[in-house]
Amino acid sequence: MRGVNVSYFSYAMLLIFSMNIVYAFDENDLKKLLISRECINCDLSNADLSGAYLDQAQLMNSNLRGATLKNVKMANANLSNVVLSGADLSNADMPSTLLDNSRIDDAILINTNLTSSVINNASFRNSNLSSAILHGAQMEFSVFDNAKLIKADIRRANLTNTSFKNADLSEARLTLSLFENSNLDGAILVKAKIRNVNFSNSILENSDLSFSSLRRSIFFKAKLKGCIMKNVNLFKANFTQADLSHLTELDPRLSTAILCKTIMKDKISNRDCKN
C-alpha cells in the first residue's frame, strides 16, 4: 500500500507540474512586450499586466488566456487572432483596438473601453461586459451568446450578423445601432434604450423587451414571436413584414407602430401600407 500511495503522490505532483508548464507565460515574451510593446506569436497566458501602458501594442496570434489586464492602457492596439478566454480586462482602456478573429470567452470586461474598436469574427461567449463602452464599434459576425452586457454602451455600433442568444442587455444603450441579420433569441433587453435601431431580418423570438424604448426602430422581416413587450414604447416602430403572430392588430402597444404585411395572431395586417 505504501508503494501505491507514493506512486499516486508522484503522479499527482507530475500532473500539477505539467499543468503549470502548459499555462505559465514565457518570461522572455513578457519582457519583450513591456519593453517594445510588440510580441507576435507570444505566450502570455496567466501573465499579470495590470496597469501596463501598451498603447499601439502589436500582439497578433498571441495567447493571453487567463491573463490579468486590469486598468491596462491599450489604445490602437492590434490583438487580432488572439486568445483572451478567461482573461480579466476590467477597467481596461482599449479604444480603437483591433480584435478580429479573437476568442474572448468567459472573460471579464466590466467597464472596459472599446470605443470605435473593430471586433469582427470574435467570440465573447459567457463573458461579462457590464458597463462596457462599445460606442461606434464594428462587431460583425461575432458571438455574444449568454454574455452579460448590462448597462453597456453600444450606441452607433455595427452588429450585423452577430449572435446575442440568451444575452443580458438590460438597461443597455443601443440607440442608432445596426443589428441586421442578427440573432437575439431569448435575449434580455429590459429597460434598454433601443431608439432608431435597425433589426431587419433579425431573430428576437422569446426576447424580453419590457420597459424599453424602441421608438422608430426598424423590424423589417424580423421574427418576434413570443417576445415579451410589457410597457414597451413602440412609437413609429416599423414592423413591415415582421412576425408578430403572438399579438393582434388591436393590441394597444401597437397603436402608433407601423404594420404593413405584418403577420399577426389572427391575420396579416396591412394597416399602414401606403400602396
Phi and psi in degrees as GROMACS dihedral restraints (atoms count N, CA, C in turn):
[ dihedral_restraints ]
;  ai    aj    ak    al  type     phi  dphi    fc
    3     4     5     6     1   -61.8    20    10
    4     5     6     7     1   -42.5    20    10
    6     7     8     9     1   -63.1    20    10
    7     8     9    10     1   -39.4    20    10
    9    10    11    12     1   -62.9    20    10
   10    11    12    13     1   -43.3    20    10
   12    13    14    15     1   -63.2    20    10
   13    14    15    16     1   -42.9    20    10
   15    16    17    18     1   -62.6    20    10
   16    17    18    19     1   -43.1    20    10
   18    19    20    21     1   -62.8    20    10
   19    20    21    22     1   -43.6    20    10
   21    22    23    24     1   -62.8    20    10
   22    23    24    25     1   -42.4    20    10
   24    25    26    27     1   -63.4    20    10
   25    26    27    28     1   -42.4    20    10
   27    28    29    30     1   -64.1    20    10
   28    29    30    31     1   -40.6    20    10
   30    31    32    33     1   -64.5    20    10
   31    32    33    34     1   -41.6    20    10
   33    34    35    36     1   -64.3    20    10
   34    35    36    37     1   -42.7    20    10
   36    37    38    39     1   -64.3    20    10
   37    38    39    40     1   -39.1    20    10
   39    40    41    42     1   -64.3    20    10
   40    41    42    43     1   -40.0    20    10
   42    43    44    45     1   -64.0    20    10
   43    44    45    46     1   -44.2    20    10
   45    46    47    48     1   -63.5    20    10
   46    47    48    49     1   -43.2    20    10
   48    49    50    51     1   -61.3    20    10
   49    50    51    52     1   -42.9    20    10
   51    52    53    54     1   -63.8    20    10
   52    53    54    55     1   -39.8    20    10
   54    55    56    57     1   -64.5    20    10
   55    56    57    58     1   -38.3    20    10
   57    58    59    60     1   -64.5    20    10
   58    59    60    61     1   -37.7    20    10
   60    61    62    63     1   -65.2    20    10
   61    62    63    64     1   -44.1    20    10
   63    64    65    66     1   -61.9    20    10
   64    65    66    67     1   -40.3    20    10
   66    67    68    69     1  -103.5    20    10
   67    68    69    70     1     1.7    20    10
   69    70    71    72     1   -83.8    20    10
   70    71    72    73     1   140.3    20    10
   72    73    74    75     1   -75.9    20    10
   73    74    75    76     1   160.6    20    10
   75    76    77    78     1   -86.3    20    10
   76    77    78    79     1   116.6    20    10
   78    79    80    81     1   -60.5    20    10
   79    80    81    82     1   -35.0    20    10
   81    82    83    84     1   -66.3    20    10
   82    83    84    85     1   -37.7    20    10
   84    85    86    87     1   -64.7    20    10
   85    86    87    88     1   -41.7    20    10
   87    88    89    90     1   -63.6    20    10
   88    89    90    91     1   -44.8    20    10
   90    91    92    93     1   -62.4    20    10
   91    92    93    94     1   -41.7    20    10
   93    94    95    96     1   -60.4    20    10
   94    95    96    97     1   -43.9    20    10
   96    97    98    99     1   -63.6    20    10
   97    98    99   100     1   -46.8    20    10
   99   100   101   102     1   -67.6    20    10
  100   101   102   103     1   -29.0    20    10
  102   103   104   105     1   -84.6    20    10
  103   104   105   106     1   -46.4    20    10
  105   106   107   108     1  -106.9    20    10
  106   107   108   109     1   -12.1    20    10
  108   109   110   111     1    60.3    20    10
  109   110   111   112     1    27.6    20    10
  111   112   113   114     1  -139.7    20    10
  112   113   114   115     1   126.0    20    10
  114   115   116   117     1  -157.3    20    10
  115   116   117   118     1    93.8    20    10
  117   118   119   120     1   -96.5    20    10
  118   119   120   121     1   138.6    20    10
  120   121   122   123     1    59.0    20    10
  121   122   123   124     1    40.6    20    10
  123   124   125   126     1  -100.8    20    10
  124   125   126   127     1   156.7    20    10
  126   127   128   129     1  -105.2    20    10
  127   128   129   130     1   105.3    20    10
  129   130   131   132     1  -122.6    20    10
  130   131   132   133     1    27.0    20    10
  132   133   134   135     1   -62.6    20    10
  133   134   135   136     1   131.1    20    10
  135   136   137   138     1    65.3    20    10
  136   137   138   139     1    13.2    20    10
  138   139   140   141     1   -72.2    20    10
  139   140   141   142     1   149.7    20    10
  141   142   143   144     1  -101.9    20    10
  142   143   144   145     1   108.4    20    10
  144   145   146   147     1  -116.1    20    10
  145   146   147   148     1    25.6    20    10
  147   148   149   150     1   -54.1    20    10
  148   149   150   151     1   128.1    20    10
  150   151   152   153     1    71.2    20    10
  151   152   153   154     1     7.3    20    10
  153   154   155   156     1   -68.9    20    10
  154   155   156   157     1   149.9    20    10
  156   157   158   159     1   -98.3    20    10
  157   158   159   160     1   108.3    20    10
  159   160   161   162     1  -132.4    20    10
  160   161   162   163     1    33.5    20    10
  162   163   164   165     1   -55.9    20    10
  163   164   165   166     1   136.7    20    10
  165   166   167   168     1    62.4    20    10
  166   167   168   169     1    24.7    20    10
  168   169   170   171     1   -65.3    20    10
  169   170   171   172     1   147.0    20    10
  171   172   173   174     1  -113.2    20    10
  172   173   174   175     1   107.4    20    10
  174   175   176   177     1  -128.2    20    10
  175   176   177   178     1    30.2    20    10
  177   178   179   180     1   -58.8    20    10
  178   179   180   181     1   143.0    20    10
  180   181   182   183     1    59.7    20    10
  181   182   183   184     1    27.5    20    10
  183   184   185   186     1  -104.2    20    10
  184   185   186   187     1   160.2    20    10
  186   187   188   189     1  -106.0    20    10
  187   188   189   190     1   110.7    20    10
  189   190   191   192     1  -118.8    20    10
  190   191   192   193     1    29.8    20    10
  192   193   194   195     1   -57.3    20    10
  193   194   195   196     1   127.1    20    10
  195   196   197   198     1    72.5    20    10
  196   197   198   199     1     7.9    20    10
  198   199   200   201     1   -71.4    20    10
  199   200   201   202     1   154.5    20    10
  201   202   203   204     1  -105.0    20    10
  202   203   204   205     1   116.8    20    10
  204   205   206   207     1  -126.7    20    10
  205   206   207   208     1    36.2    20    10
  207   208   209   210     1   -61.3    20    10
  208   209   210   211     1   134.4    20    10
  210   211   212   213     1    59.9    20    10
  211   212   213   214     1    18.6    20    10
  213   214   215   216     1   -70.2    20    10
  214   215   216   217     1   147.0    20    10
  216   217   218   219     1  -103.4    20    10
  217   218   219   220     1   112.5    20    10
  219   220   221   222     1  -144.3    20    10
  220   221   222   223     1    51.3    20    10
  222   223   224   225     1   -71.1    20    10
  223   224   225   226     1   145.8    20    10
  225   226   227   228     1    56.3    20    10
  226   227   228   229     1    31.4    20    10
  228   229   230   231     1   -87.9    20    10
  229   230   231   232     1   158.9    20    10
  231   232   233   234     1  -112.6    20    10
  232   233   234   235     1   106.6    20    10
  234   235   236   237     1  -119.8    20    10
  235   236   237   238     1    37.8    20    10
  237   238   239   240     1   -71.5    20    10
  238   239   240   241     1   144.5    20    10
  240   241   242   243     1    58.8    20    10
  241   242   243   244     1    35.1    20    10
  243   244   245   246     1  -105.1    20    10
  244   245   246   247     1   147.6    20    10
  246   247   248   249     1  -102.5    20    10
  247   248   249   250     1   119.1    20    10
  249   250   251   252     1  -125.1    20    10
  250   251   252   253     1    19.3    20    10
  252   253   254   255     1   -59.9    20    10
  253   254   255   256     1   133.4    20    10
  255   256   257   258     1    75.5    20    10
  256   257   258   259     1     4.2    20    10
  258   259   260   261     1   -79.2    20    10
  259   260   261   262     1   157.0    20    10
  261   262   263   264     1  -111.1    20    10
  262   263   264   265     1   107.0    20    10
  264   265   266   267     1  -112.5    20    10
  265   266   267   268     1    30.3    20    10
  267   268   269   270     1   -56.4    20    10
  268   269   270   271     1   131.6    20    10
  270   271   272   273     1    61.4    20    10
  271   272   273   274     1    16.6    20    10
  273   274   275   276     1   -69.2    20    10
  274   275   276   277     1   141.7    20    10
  276   277   278   279     1  -105.4    20    10
  277   278   279   280     1    99.8    20    10
  279   280   281   282     1  -131.6    20    10
  280   281   282   283     1    47.4    20    10
  282   283   284   285     1   -65.6    20    10
  283   284   285   286     1   149.5    20    10
  285   286   287   288     1    56.5    20    10
  286   287   288   289     1    34.4    20    10
  288   289   290   291     1   -91.2    20    10
  289   290   291   292     1   145.8    20    10
  291   292   293   294     1   -98.6    20    10
  292   293   294   295     1   117.1    20    10
  294   295   296   297     1  -124.7    20    10
  295   296   297   298     1    31.5    20    10
  297   298   299   300     1   -59.3    20    10
  298   299   300   301     1   139.1    20    10
  300   301   302   303     1    57.8    20    10
  301   302   303   304     1    29.3    20    10
  303   304   305   306     1  -103.2    20    10
  304   305   306   307     1   155.6    20    10
  306   307   308   309     1  -112.8    20    10
  307   308   309   310     1   119.7    20    10
  309   310   311   312     1  -131.2    20    10
  310   311   312   313     1    40.8    20    10
  312   313   314   315     1   -72.4    20    10
  313   314   315   316     1   148.9    20    10
  315   316   317   318     1    55.4    20    10
  316   317   318   319     1    30.0    20    10
  318   319   320   321     1  -100.9    20    10
  319   320   321   322     1   164.4    20    10
  321   322   323   324     1  -111.0    20    10
  322   323   324   325     1   117.5    20    10
  324   325   326   327     1  -128.7    20    10
  325   326   327   328     1    40.1    20    10
  327   328   329   330     1   -67.4    20    10
  328   329   330   331     1   127.4    20    10
  330   331   332   333     1    63.7    20    10
  331   332   333   334     1    17.5    20    10
  333   334   335   336     1   -73.9    20    10
  334   335   336   337     1   136.3    20    10
  336   337   338   339     1   -97.9    20    10
  337   338   339   340     1   108.8    20    10
  339   340   341   342     1  -121.1    20    10
  340   341   342   343     1    33.5    20    10
  342   343   344   345     1   -53.7    20    10
  343   344   345   346     1   131.9    20    10
  345   346   347   348     1    58.8    20    10
  346   347   348   349     1    23.1    20    10
  348   349   350   351     1   -81.5    20    10
  349   350   351   352     1   160.3    20    10
  351   352   353   354     1  -110.9    20    10
  352   353   354   355     1   115.2    20    10
  354   355   356   357     1  -131.4    20    10
  355   356   357   358     1    45.6    20    10
  357   358   359   360     1   -75.5    20    10
  358   359   360   361     1   146.9    20    10
  360   361   362   363     1    55.8    20    10
  361   362   363   364     1    35.5    20    10
  363   364   365   366     1  -106.8    20    10
  364   365   366   367     1   160.8    20    10
  366   367   368   369     1  -123.9    20    10
  367   368   369   370     1   125.6    20    10
  369   370   371   372     1  -123.4    20    10
  370   371   372   373     1    35.0    20    10
  372   373   374   375     1   -58.6    20    10
  373   374   375   376     1   131.1    20    10
  375   376   377   378     1    64.6    20    10
  376   377   378   379     1    13.1    20    10
  378   379   380   381     1   -85.0    20    10
  379   380   381   382     1   158.4    20    10
  381   382   383   384     1  -107.6    20    10
  382   383   384   385     1   105.8    20    10
  384   385   386   387     1  -111.9    20    10
  385   386   387   388     1    29.7    20    10
  387   388   389   390     1   -58.4    20    10
  388   389   390   391     1   132.1    20    10
  390   391   392   393     1    62.5    20    10
  391   392   393   394     1    14.3    20    10
  393   394   395   396     1   -70.2    20    10
  394   395   396   397     1   153.1    20    10
  396   397   398   399     1  -107.8    20    10
  397   398   399   400     1   111.7    20    10
  399   400   401   402     1  -121.6    20    10
  400   401   402   403     1    28.0    20    10
  402   403   404   405     1   -59.8    20    10
  403   404   405   406     1   124.7    20    10
  405   406   407   408     1    72.2    20    10
  406   407   408   409     1    12.7    20    10
  408   409   410   411     1   -78.0    20    10
  409   410   411   412     1   152.1    20    10
  411   412   413   414     1  -101.8    20    10
  412   413   414   415     1   115.6    20    10
  414   415   416   417     1  -134.0    20    10
  415   416   417   418     1    45.0    20    10
  417   418   419   420     1   -71.6    20    10
  418   419   420   421     1   147.1    20    10
  420   421   422   423     1    56.2    20    10
  421   422   423   424     1    32.8    20    10
  423   424   425   426     1  -107.2    20    10
  424   425   426   427     1   165.8    20    10
  426   427   428   429     1  -124.9    20    10
  427   428   429   430     1   123.8    20    10
  429   430   431   432     1  -123.2    20    10
  430   431   432   433     1    30.4    20    10
  432   433   434   435     1   -59.3    20    10
  433   434   435   436     1   132.9    20    10
  435   436   437   438     1    62.4    20    10
  436   437   438   439     1    14.4    20    10
  438   439   440   441     1   -82.3    20    10
  439   440   441   442     1   157.8    20    10
  441   442   443   444     1  -103.8    20    10
  442   443   444   445     1   121.0    20    10
  444   445   446   447     1  -127.2    20    10
  445   446   447   448     1    38.6    20    10
  447   448   449   450     1   -61.9    20    10
  448   449   450   451     1   126.5    20    10
  450   451   452   453     1    61.6    20    10
  451   452   453   454     1    20.0    20    10
  453   454   455   456     1   -71.6    20    10
  454   455   456   457     1   148.9    20    10
  456   457   458   459     1   -98.5    20    10
  457   458   459   460     1   103.2    20    10
  459   460   461   462     1  -121.4    20    10
  460   461   462   463     1    34.2    20    10
  462   463   464   465     1   -71.5    20    10
  463   464   465   466     1   145.9    20    10
  465   466   467   468     1    54.4    20    10
  466   467   468   469     1    30.3    20    10
  468   469   470   471     1   -98.2    20    10
  469   470   471   472     1   156.3    20    10
  471   472   473   474     1  -106.9    20    10
  472   473   474   475     1   110.4    20    10
  474   475   476   477     1  -120.3    20    10
  475   476   477   478     1    35.5    20    10
  477   478   479   480     1   -61.2    20    10
  478   479   480   481     1   137.8    20    10
  480   481   482   483     1    56.8    20    10
  481   482   483   484     1    37.4    20    10
  483   484   485   486     1  -112.2    20    10
  484   485   486   487     1   148.9    20    10
  486   487   488   489     1  -109.2    20    10
  487   488   489   490     1   127.7    20    10
  489   490   491   492     1  -126.5    20    10
  490   491   492   493     1    38.1    20    10
  492   493   494   495     1   -60.4    20    10
  493   494   495   496     1   125.2    20    10
  495   496   497   498     1    59.5    20    10
  496   497   498   499     1    19.8    20    10
  498   499   500   501     1   -77.5    20    10
  499   500   501   502     1   152.6    20    10
  501   502   503   504     1  -104.3    20    10
  502   503   504   505     1   106.1    20    10
  504   505   506   507     1  -112.6    20    10
  505   506   507   508     1    30.8    20    10
  507   508   509   510     1   -56.5    20    10
  508   509   510   511     1   131.6    20    10
  510   511   512   513     1    61.8    20    10
  511   512   513   514     1    16.7    20    10
  513   514   515   516     1   -73.9    20    10
  514   515   516   517     1   154.2    20    10
  516   517   518   519     1  -105.0    20    10
  517   518   519   520     1   115.6    20    10
  519   520   521   522     1  -121.6    20    10
  520   521   522   523     1     9.0    20    10
  522   523   524   525     1   -51.9    20    10
  523   524   525   526     1   133.4    20    10
  525   526   527   528     1    64.6    20    10
  526   527   528   529     1    23.6    20    10
  528   529   530   531     1   -93.8    20    10
  529   530   531   532     1   164.1    20    10
  531   532   533   534     1  -115.5    20    10
  532   533   534   535     1   115.7    20    10
  534   535   536   537     1  -115.2    20    10
  535   536   537   538     1    29.2    20    10
  537   538   539   540     1   -61.6    20    10
  538   539   540   541     1   137.6    20    10
  540   541   542   543     1    58.7    20    10
  541   542   543   544     1    31.8    20    10
  543   544   545   546     1  -105.4    20    10
  544   545   546   547     1   163.4    20    10
  546   547   548   549     1  -117.1    20    10
  547   548   549   550     1   110.0    20    10
  549   550   551   552     1  -117.2    20    10
  550   551   552   553     1    33.0    20    10
  552   553   554   555     1   -58.5    20    10
  553   554   555   556     1   121.3    20    10
  555   556   557   558     1    75.3    20    10
  556   557   558   559     1     7.9    20    10
  558   559   560   561     1   -70.7    20    10
  559   560   561   562     1   150.2    20    10
  561   562   563   564     1  -104.3    20    10
  562   563   564   565     1   117.3    20    10
  564   565   566   567     1  -125.4    20    10
  565   566   567   568     1    36.1    20    10
  567   568   569   570     1   -63.9    20    10
  568   569   570   571     1   131.7    20    10
  570   571   572   573     1    60.3    20    10
  571   572   573   574     1    25.1    20    10
  573   574   575   576     1   -84.5    20    10
  574   575   576   577     1   152.8    20    10
  576   577   578   579     1   -99.3    20    10
  577   578   579   580     1   107.4    20    10
  579   580   581   582     1  -124.9    20    10
  580   581   582   583     1    47.3    20    10
  582   583   584   585     1   -83.9    20    10
  583   584   585   586     1   137.3    20    10
  585   586   587   588     1    55.4    20    10
  586   587   588   589     1    40.1    20    10
  588   589   590   591     1  -100.1    20    10
  589   590   591   592     1   141.1    20    10
  591   592   593   594     1  -100.0    20    10
  592   593   594   595     1   109.6    20    10
  594   595   596   597     1  -107.7    20    10
  595   596   597   598     1    26.4    20    10
  597   598   599   600     1   -56.2    20    10
  598   599   600   601     1   135.8    20    10
  600   601   602   603     1    59.6    20    10
  601   602   603   604     1    23.3    20    10
  603   604   605   606     1  -101.2    20    10
  604   605   606   607     1   162.2    20    10
  606   607   608   609     1  -105.9    20    10
  607   608   609   610     1   120.4    20    10
  609   610   611   612     1  -126.1    20    10
  610   611   612   613     1    25.9    20    10
  612   613   614   615     1   -62.8    20    10
  613   614   615   616     1   136.7    20    10
  615   616   617   618     1    63.1    20    10
  616   617   618   619     1    14.6    20    10
  618   619   620   621     1   -79.2    20    10
  619   620   621   622     1   162.7    20    10
  621   622   623   624     1  -115.9    20    10
  622   623   624   625     1   108.2    20    10
  624   625   626   627     1  -105.4    20    10
  625   626   627   628     1    15.7    20    10
  627   628   629   630     1   -56.2    20    10
  628   629   630   631     1   138.2    20    10
  630   631   632   633     1    62.1    20    10
  631   632   633   634     1    18.5    20    10
  633   634   635   636     1   -98.3    20    10
  634   635   636   637     1   158.9    20    10
  636   637   638   639     1  -105.5    20    10
  637   638   639   640     1   116.1    20    10
  639   640   641   642     1  -117.0    20    10
  640   641   642   643     1    33.6    20    10
  642   643   644   645     1   -55.1    20    10
  643   644   645   646     1   126.9    20    10
  645   646   647   648     1    60.2    20    10
  646   647   648   649     1    19.3    20    10
  648   649   650   651     1   -77.9    20    10
  649   650   651   652     1   155.8    20    10
  651   652   653   654     1  -110.7    20    10
  652   653   654   655     1   126.7    20    10
  654   655   656   657     1  -123.0    20    10
  655   656   657   658     1    40.6    20    10
  657   658   659   660     1   -60.2    20    10
  658   659   660   661     1   120.7    20    10
  660   661   662   663     1    57.5    20    10
  661   662   663   664     1    22.6    20    10
  663   664   665   666     1   -80.5    20    10
  664   665   666   667     1   153.0    20    10
  666   667   668   669     1  -105.1    20    10
  667   668   669   670     1   113.0    20    10
  669   670   671   672     1  -121.8    20    10
  670   671   672   673     1    15.4    20    10
  672   673   674   675     1   -57.9    20    10
  673   674   675   676     1   127.0    20    10
  675   676   677   678     1    84.7    20    10
  676   677   678   679     1    -0.5    20    10
  678   679   680   681     1   -72.0    20    10
  679   680   681   682     1   147.9    20    10
  681   682   683   684     1   -93.9    20    10
  682   683   684   685     1   128.5    20    10
  684   685   686   687     1  -129.8    20    10
  685   686   687   688     1    50.4    20    10
  687   688   689   690     1   -73.8    20    10
  688   689   690   691     1   123.8    20    10
  690   691   692   693     1    52.7    20    10
  691   692   693   694     1    42.4    20    10
  693   694   695   696     1   -93.9    20    10
  694   695   696   697     1   146.9    20    10
  696   697   698   699     1   -98.1    20    10
  697   698   699   700     1   111.3    20    10
  699   700   701   702     1  -115.8    20    10
  700   701   702   703     1    32.4    20    10
  702   703   704   705     1   -60.2    20    10
  703   704   705   706     1   118.2    20    10
  705   706   707   708     1    59.4    20    10
  706   707   708   709     1    18.1    20    10
  708   709   710   711     1   -66.8    20    10
  709   710   711   712     1   136.9    20    10
  711   712   713   714     1  -103.5    20    10
  712   713   714   715     1   113.2    20    10
  714   715   716   717     1  -109.6    20    10
  715   716   717   718     1    33.6    20    10
  717   718   719   720     1   -59.2    20    10
  718   719   720   721     1   125.0    20    10
  720   721   722   723     1    58.8    20    10
  721   722   723   724     1    20.5    20    10
  723   724   725   726     1   -85.1    20    10
  724   725   726   727     1   162.8    20    10
  726   727   728   729     1  -101.2    20    10
  727   728   729   730     1   105.1    20    10
  729   730   731   732     1  -121.0    20    10
  730   731   732   733     1    42.6    20    10
  732   733   734   735     1   -68.8    20    10
  733   734   735   736     1     0.0    20    10
  735   736   737   738     1   -99.4    20    10
  736   737   738   739     1     0.6    20    10
  738   739   740   741     1  -123.3    20    10
  739   740   741   742     1   164.1    20    10
  741   742   743   744     1  -110.4    20    10
  742   743   744   745     1   159.6    20    10
  744   745   746   747     1   -60.0    20    10
  745   746   747   748     1   -27.8    20    10
  747   748   749   750     1   -86.2    20    10
  748   749   750   751     1     1.8    20    10
  750   751   752   753     1   -59.6    20    10
  751   752   753   754     1   122.9    20    10
  753   754   755   756     1   -57.6    20    10
  754   755   756   757     1   -25.9    20    10
  756   757   758   759     1   -67.0    20    10
  757   758   759   760     1   -20.1    20    10
  759   760   761   762     1  -102.4    20    10
  760   761   762   763     1    10.0    20    10
  762   763   764   765     1   -61.9    20    10
  763   764   765   766     1   -30.8    20    10
  765   766   767   768     1  -109.4    20    10
  766   767   768   769     1     4.8    20    10
  768   769   770   771     1   -84.0    20    10
  769   770   771   772     1   162.2    20    10
  771   772   773   774     1   -96.7    20    10
  772   773   774   775     1   120.6    20    10
  774   775   776   777     1  -120.5    20    10
  775   776   777   778     1   115.9    20    10
  777   778   779   780     1  -144.3    20    10
  778   779   780   781     1   118.6    20    10
  780   781   782   783     1    55.4    20    10
  781   782   783   784     1    33.4    20    10
  783   784   785   786     1   -89.1    20    10
  784   785   786   787     1   131.2    20    10
  786   787   788   789     1   -78.1    20    10
  787   788   789   790     1   114.1    20    10
  789   790   791   792     1  -109.7    20    10
  790   791   792   793     1   177.3    20    10
  792   793   794   795     1   -62.6    20    10
  793   794   795   796     1   -36.9    20    10
  795   796   797   798     1  -114.9    20    10
  796   797   798   799     1    -6.5    20    10
  798   799   800   801     1  -173.9    20    10
  799   800   801   802     1   177.4    20    10
  801   802   803   804     1   -93.5    20    10
  802   803   804   805     1   120.8    20    10
  804   805   806   807     1   -89.9    20    10
  805   806   807   808     1   129.5    20    10
  807   808   809   810     1  -118.6    20    10
  808   809   810   811     1    30.5    20    10
  810   811   812   813     1   -56.4    20    10
  811   812   813   814     1   -39.0    20    10
  813   814   815   816     1  -117.3    20    10
  814   815   816   817     1    18.4    20    10
  816   817   818   819     1   -70.3    20    10
  817   818   819   820     1   133.2    20    10
  819   820   821   822     1   -80.7    20    10
  820   821   822   823     1   -27.6    20    10
